[in-house]
Amino acid sequence: MGAEPTTGGETADLTGAQEYAAEWARHLRRLGFVPLDPVEAERLLLVHTVRLAQALLASDFTARPAQDVGRALVEAQLTEPQMLDWSVRTLGVSFCARVVPGRVDHPDTPARVAALQAAFAAGFARALRDRTFAQQERIARSAWQARDQIERALRDSEARFRAVFVGAAIGVGVAGIDGRIVEVNQAFADLLGYTPDELREFNVAELTHPDDAAGMWGLYQELIEGRRDCARVEKRYFRKDGTAVWTDLAVSLVRHADGRPRFTVAMVQDITERHALQQRLRFQAEHDPLTGLPNRTLFFHRLNALFAAADPQQRIGVCFLDLDGFKAVNDRLGHHHGDRLLGVIADRLADCVSGLGHLVARMGGDEFVILVDGGAGLDEVVAVAEKVLAAVAAPVDVGDHQLTVSASIGVVDSPVGQTSAAELMKAADTTLYWAKGEGRGRWAVFDPERSARDQARSALSAGLPAALDRGEFVVHYQPIVSLVDGTMSAVEALVRWVHPELGLVGPDRFIGLAEESGLIVRLGEWVLGQACRDAERWRREFPDARLVVSVNVAARQVDDPSLVDVVAETLSRTGLPADLLQLELTESAATGGPGEPLRALHRLAGLGVRLAIDDFGTGYSSLAYLRRLPIHVLKLAAPFVEGIRADDPTNGHRDERIVDALVRLAHALELRVTAEAVETVEQVERLRALRCDTGQGRWFGPPVPADEISARLRGLPPA
């Protein structure tokens, strides 16, 4: 058995192809006259059979070869009406079984076969139509010249037209400008289930389906008025039995010699099966296969259409829904049960809005969206969200399990003129995550001001890495002053971002973002290096000052195994003595556990670096654990110091007693104490009376650039 190679790695059965081509040729001869001898016809059809097989087996499938085969048959004058029907039908199971038996059970074979059938028929019909158009044009030209030709030429021309008209495999009809049908061929009559004589009693308008697009009649009106010469549309006709048939209709205008419209010629091809296939494919393309709901494609098509057609004041609302904890269901019970749960939830969502006319779509995964079109406002959209939450919360039986799930919903409602489809969905997505962040199982309404703050925060977060690369950060230093003699004993290094658009941005706006993104480690290393360089410069310039630089260390840095090595390398590179560097850690970072962070603190202390606990008194650290930490300084949390105010004696005395206890505790542990947020002379005096060692705050000076610290060390007044 021979084989013909294909581009997809599979092969066609050449013997089967020869048998198929032979049967094809025999069938053509039985239908009528074939303008080829049997050998030539069989050889030609074998070539086309192999082309169809190669197309079916190709790895990169296209139905174009089948269209070319259909056209080639017309060009070879093989145009018997029944031949198209036989060729399309046998191109299915019979063709596969004989010519490509190895492809019969392949899952995509039916779809490929259907595409080849449609393309074959389309190519045949188009070629026949083109030939008919060409012959029609020749006939028309002959008609205009008929008065100058002899009677025999006129009869020959009429005979040629009649041969084409009667023998055409597609329906051909002629109608007057008034729409009255003048003549039709048998194919046209068969298409509509009438006889030709019955159709000659009709007006074109009587056969038209009432659901035809209004634009179709506009085209026809332009045609009969002579403003266009041809038109082509897909439309429905009524058959005699009342059923509808979908057709590909091409209408041409034939004019009088002086250019006035004379009559119209219509060519009609039955595309009912192709239209049904297109509808099925469209449904599959626009609906979710798991739930049967419209998918994101159809949803955005509908949403964009609403925005294109709606009045600017018309309101459009969206409920964007996401199931809470759905991943846990998949992980615990498997995707099969997860899919069943999604199906139940989809049915409930559809039932919730079935009587309201709203569109429910599945966006993907466990996300759904409800489009509230032309609503009365936010209250209506919120009512839909609450109804949906109640429906979702009802227990769901999935196999042997009863599941209770909740959902979070982002609610957006806006006039069409104040937003766009993309902005509406972006707002809905943002609001959905607000709802999740606020506890889940609830809805949240879009707030433009909150969104603007979030966007600004996101923009800052996105710009952090590049800002660090471009050197947009600077370090300012706040003095730490002895409460005994008033000398500046240390400075705290505080990072600032010199933003190209926002100016000087404080750490409260970006440190949290850096911690979330993990950039805090890189940023912290940069601050450490810059602070050590500045401190070493002060040490060389003012050796008697012995100014300590205090650098904040984030929890992520404490957890980083390379922290000790980074500090040691920085000290070595800058030349700063270890005892002039102080690292500040929060209570939670310093007392997080007995593992690697604690070992890191001991190694840092072993280098000679001073360690301080920042914001002491706000955490819940154990005093016993505090004794184990190799720390040198406690920095009292700002709220305790702020509470020592002369204008609030009741609370002031209480906070003063707390500070007194904390100072005594620190001194008992042989630790020095720094009070933060010192802003008044009364606070300075009371802290000094409580034997607090050092103070830091606006009273002693705000954070300033390194040059201003140098000026202060020289004894110059502040700038």
KATACOR-V91970 format. One line per field, one symbol per residue. psi: psi as a letter, one per 20 degrees, with the letter a starting at -180 (. if undefined). A space follows every 50 residues. Layout:
psi: ???
This chain:
psi: prqpqrijirqqohghhggghghggghghhhbppkqrgggghgghgghgh ggghghiqgnpqjhhhghgghhgghjkmkpgihggggggiidgggghghm hiigjphjgggggghggghggggggggggghggghgghgghhghjhhjrq hhhghgghggghggghiqiqppqpqrhjippgqqrhhgghhijrqhhghi iqqhhiiqpijqqhhghgghghgiijiqirqprprqqprhjirqppqopp pqpprrhjiqpgrqpppppokgghggghgghgghhjqphgiiqqahghgh ggghhghhiqqhipqpqpooqpppkhhhgghgiqhghghhghgggggggg hhjhjijqppqpiqckpqqpoopkriahhgghhgghhgghghiqqpoocj qoqorrqqpppppqqhijargghghggggghghggghjirkrqqppohgh ggggggghggghigghhhhikiqrpqppqoqpigijqoirqpppqqonph hiboprhhiighghghiiihggghhgggggghgghhghghhmhihlpppp ppprhhhhipijgghggghggghhjpqhijppppqrghhhkirjchgghg ghhghhijpqpqoqlpiiakqphghhhiplrhqpopqhhgghinqhimhg hghghhhgggghgggghhjkqqppprkpiqhgggghhhhjkqgrqpahhi qrprrhhhgghhhijqqq.
